[in-house]
Amino acid sequence: MSKEIKRIAVMTSGGDAPGMNAAIRAVVRAGAFHNLHVYGINRGYEGMINGDIQRLEPRNVGNIIHRGGTFLKTARSKEFRTPEGRANAYDALVAHDIDALVVIGGNGTYTGGMVFGEEYDIPIIGVPGTIDNDICGTEWTIGYDSAVNTAMDCVDRIRDTAESHSRTFFVEVMGRHSGFIALSTAVATGAGRVLIPESTEGALDRTIDFLKKSMKRKKQFSLIIVAEGNPFGGASEIADLVSTAIPAMEARVAVIGHLQRGGSPTRIDRIIASRMGYGAVEGLLNGQRNVAIGLINDELTFTPLKDAINNAKPVSAEMMRLAEILAL
Ligand code: F6P
């Protein structure tokens, strides 16, 4: 029989995402509601290895639900990828009598959690915190909605200049391996084309074709959204390729970059973070271990960590189609 859970720890790891604070708050307060002692680990797996762990009471997480970033700080730990690093991390948890872990982050965080959970007898629950939305077992990750809203605001502003100067703007958004942010931003801003890592066949040629036709139709300006991880290159490389094919086009590039990762979380991110943080604590108390929490059809669900990581999450084919159709 599993050990009774009395003390849990929560941490954030990998890239920060708006809503992580709301998730931490939910873990701490749901834990306190169930009379658990809750600990916060600073700087993700790095802090775990170094025993950088502190007790968190409900009042310690006041006034953070609306804040971007993560007050527990975050890191991408190389040391945790080594057996020695994980052994040190486990020793630190034992030293604090911690019985279970809630890890908030993306694929790297989940991979670390999965390996750790296989090596050591400690229940782990992953909470999806990444702007990329590239985690299986959930329709939403914490931070994605905020990032898309920020990207959308930026593109709306760029549209003013594109229109005023009759230019084509290539706007690069984040998404190293996935096009969720790019596709949603493209649909939300009415962009002409979107280039994403998941759908590459003929995509560059179709973009060039679209821009040639637009010029013939005397379309004054165009917005092309580029996911940073698409194989043709970043917005700058793509602008060069397209400009070579269409020398008459006046092209400009904008890279939104880390602007997308900061800022106050949207309503959606605050609510899903609160639901998932609370759900993670209740899941642990109900015997869930080495799983990731998610939201599917607006219901909290649990998926084995290995499935959340190993399966590729497809972008919506319907969204791809409508992005093209509506850009006529
Ligand atoms: O995984 C989230 C993410 O924002 C990616 O979209 C991006 O490629 C990456 O992190 C950037 O990471 P860093 O801030 O470490 O450069």
Residues whose N, C-alpha, C, O or C-beta is under 5 A from the ligand:
A	BS01	F6P	G15 D132 M174 G175 R176
